[in-house]
Amino acid sequence: MKKIKNMDVEWGYTGDRGPEHWHELCDWYREGATYPYQSPIALHHQSNENQSTLKNQDSTTNELSFYYVQEHFTEKEFKNTLHFVPYDTQSYVLFRSDKYVLTDIHVHMPSEHQINGQQEGLEFHLVHMNEQGDNLVLGVLFNLSETGGLDIEKETDVIWDLANHSEWFNPIVFLPQEKSHFYYVGSLTTPPTVGPINWFVFDTVQPMSRQFIAQFKNEITENNNRPLQPIKDRKISYFTGVRKE
Ligand SMILES: [Zn+2]
């Protein structure tokens, strides 16, 4: 069943409405929290006692392929962060032959996932949905650069009109050239924290311009990262690439 109302009950990252209380705020959040495999989690390239990381045995590429195009977004603040929302859902990915359209791009500061014990300055989530309403999320980690790094408004073919909340860009701009990634099944990292969600977290950390992000300081709630969740008996896979079309 597709849930469309996601803002009924106010929640946050500190105090009485912080992450440790989300499941107490309403029945919907309580139900979501019962999903046993929550996100985010700590990811490691090497297997350790808490995690068995397995390289895919059959193939080094995952069954994910990108069909991203330049499209029209609007930016807005809700759910404690900045979101870029496409007007028409033209960009999509194919995963195991199922089509998931890109519905939302948003930001966590600092990163929610950690790779080899390292937390980064930023994590972008590219949220996708298939016809059944199942989610697939890409996590892309960035560190903040004082002198360079990704500044989307300066990329070619990008139209950036914040005054009118109108931006045209190809969401591929957020993804690293190198498509190696962790894959695991988890949950949304914000209420109602429902699962299962297919998670792809790229292990290439890219620089992003601090100047670019600074213009959204009023939209992004400080420390809007959910704490790490237990891995339990989950299998985490690591893939060195994605299928080329
Ligand atoms: Zn997120």
Boltz pocket constraint, residues with backbone or C-beta under 6 A from the ligand:
constraints:
  - pocket:
      binder: B
      contacts: [[A, 106], [A, 107], [A, 108], [A, 125], [A, 189]]
      max_distance: 6.0
